[in-house]
Amino acid sequence: MVAREARSVPGVIETLSAGFESINRMLWILAFPIGIDLLLWAAPRLSVARLISRLFDGYMRLLTMVEGEATGFDVRWIEQQRLAADGLREGLEDGNLLGTVARTMASIPSIHPDQLMAANQTERVIELVSLRDAVGAFVLLQLVGLFIGAVYYGLIAQQVRDGRLDPSTIVGRATRYWLSMLGFIALLFGLTLGVGLPVGVVIAVLTLVSPLLGAVVGQAVGLVVVLAYVASLIYLFFLVDAIVVSEVGPIRAALSSVRVVHRNFWPALGLLVLLFVISAGMGIIWNGLGRQPFGLVVGIVGNAYVMSGLIAASMLFYRHRAANLS
């Protein structure tokens, strides 16, 4: 029986094909990513240039004050901080806070937020000059973007899971998905804070006692963080799929994703790499087309279709493997 179940699970290529077949039955779903791209392309810019300028001017003055009493290694470190701050400042001042709506945990696939906002020729700019306004706008856009993403992913999940759509129930379900995603973000933030603060204090104390020992421990901790980040990218790859397909909370969704990847590591890794290669390769094509207005329109529609198909394929992969775990 186990052998028959294993043979009944579609392979990666079959799953990709089935994902696009699911999207072909609901092509109207492309309105979500197309709408987000058009918003970034044509809507007024949300600028924080003045606020960023004030914040970095204050930071530079602080570095200058510290530099006056520094020698040796400290001077070089301060200069590195100044160069890094200059680069970060340039990128942030030219940014559009509206792009935050397309950068959430369950992001609706955008052709390339930065490219679209660069192609936006509107002279309408909304300047956010206070830190409170900027933070409030960022949080609001994150919440709105995450909810729209929950609706979008939830509709695809209905087609993948049930083979049919029932839009009348999607608002209630999307609200649950949205709360589950927020719950996971809160758990992740709490875990990061709970572990990061004590570790940071230990490294700071060790640095005061022995700068060399503090540097060695800091590098070791940095390596562990990088490895943990890579492992989480792999083992939590199906987290959102678990939330919208299995309709479970954040903890069960994380455990389900880990179990699916653990039991199907090489197929899951193969799917992850294939999805990355396809999306990156198509991104290069869309980037080339986007140099002209007509090409940008073609890229927006093409990206919406390809990425929606890949999302559906990921859900199908998870659904078949999760069913075999029970």
CORLIN-V637383 format. One record per residue. SS is DSSP state (H for helix, E for strand, - for the rest). D_FIRST is the distance of its C-alpha to the first C-alpha in whole Angstrom. Layout:
BEGIN
SS,D_FIRST ; SS,D_FIRST
END
This chain:
BEGIN
-,0 ; H,4 ; H,5 ; H,5 ; H,6 ; H,9 ; H,10 ; H,11 ; -,13 ; -,16 ; -,18 ; H,22 ; H,24 ; H,22 ; H,22 ; H,26 ; H,26 ; H,24 ; H,26 ; H,30 ; H,29 ; H,28 ; H,32 ; H,33 ; -,32 ; -,34 ; H,37 ; H,39 ; H,38 ; H,39 ; H,43 ; H,41 ; H,42 ; H,44 ; H,46 ; H,46 ; H,47 ; H,50 ; H,51 ; H,51 ; H,53 ; H,56 ; -,56 ; -,59 ; E,58 ; E,58 ; E,60 ; -,60 ; H,63 ; H,66 ; H,64 ; H,62 ; H,65 ; H,67 ; H,64 ; H,64 ; H,68 ; H,68 ; H,65 ; H,68 ; H,71 ; H,69 ; H,68 ; H,72 ; H,73 ; H,70 ; H,71 ; -,75 ; -,74 ; -,72 ; -,72 ; -,70 ; H,66 ; H,67 ; H,69 ; H,66 ; H,63 ; H,65 ; H,66 ; H,62 ; H,61 ; H,64 ; H,62 ; H,59 ; H,60 ; H,62 ; H,59 ; H,57 ; H,60 ; H,61 ; H,57 ; H,57 ; H,60 ; -,59 ; -,56 ; -,55 ; H,54 ; H,52 ; H,49 ; H,48 ; H,46 ; H,44 ; -,43 ; -,41 ; -,38 ; -,36 ; -,39 ; -,39 ; -,39 ; -,43 ; -,44 ; -,46 ; H,48 ; H,51 ; H,51 ; H,51 ; H,54 ; H,56 ; H,56 ; -,57 ; -,61 ; -,62 ; -,65 ; -,64 ; E,63 ; E,62 ; E,63 ; -,62 ; -,65 ; -,64 ; H,61 ; H,60 ; H,60 ; H,57 ; H,55 ; H,55 ; H,54 ; H,51 ; H,50 ; H,50 ; H,49 ; H,46 ; H,45 ; H,46 ; H,44 ; H,41 ; H,41 ; H,41 ; H,38 ; H,36 ; H,37 ; H,36 ; H,33 ; H,32 ; H,33 ; H,30 ; H,28 ; H,28 ; H,28 ; H,25 ; H,23 ; H,24 ; -,25 ; -,29 ; -,32 ; -,34 ; H,37 ; H,38 ; H,36 ; H,36 ; H,39 ; H,38 ; H,34 ; H,36 ; H,38 ; H,35 ; H,34 ; H,37 ; H,38 ; H,35 ; H,36 ; H,39 ; H,38 ; H,36 ; H,39 ; H,41 ; H,39 ; H,39 ; H,43 ; H,43 ; H,41 ; H,43 ; H,46 ; H,45 ; H,44 ; H,47 ; H,50 ; H,50 ; H,49 ; H,52 ; H,54 ; H,53 ; H,54 ; H,57 ; H,58 ; H,57 ; H,59 ; H,62 ; H,62 ; -,61 ; H,61 ; H,59 ; H,57 ; H,56 ; H,55 ; H,53 ; H,51 ; H,51 ; H,49 ; H,47 ; H,46 ; H,46 ; H,43 ; H,41 ; H,41 ; H,41 ; H,37 ; H,36 ; H,37 ; H,35 ; H,32 ; H,32 ; H,32 ; H,29 ; H,27 ; -,29 ; -,28 ; -,26 ; H,28 ; H,30 ; H,27 ; H,25 ; H,28 ; H,28 ; H,25 ; H,24 ; -,27 ; -,27 ; -,30 ; H,32 ; H,30 ; H,27 ; H,27 ; H,28 ; H,25 ; H,22 ; H,24 ; H,24 ; H,20 ; H,19 ; H,22 ; H,21 ; H,17 ; -,18 ; H,21 ; H,22 ; H,21 ; H,23 ; H,26 ; H,26 ; H,25 ; H,28 ; H,30 ; H,30 ; H,31 ; H,34 ; H,35 ; H,35 ; H,37 ; H,39 ; H,40 ; H,40 ; H,42 ; H,45 ; H,45 ; H,46 ; H,48 ; H,50 ; H,50 ; -,51 ; -,55 ; -,56 ; H,56 ; H,54 ; H,51 ; H,51 ; H,50 ; H,48 ; H,46 ; H,45 ; H,44 ; H,42 ; H,41 ; H,40 ; H,37 ; H,36 ; H,35 ; H,34 ; H,31 ; H,30 ; H,30 ; H,28 ; H,25 ; H,25 ; H,24 ; H,21 ; H,20 ; H,20 ; H,19 ; H,16 ; H,15 ; H,17 ; H,14 ; H,11 ; H,13 ; -,14
END
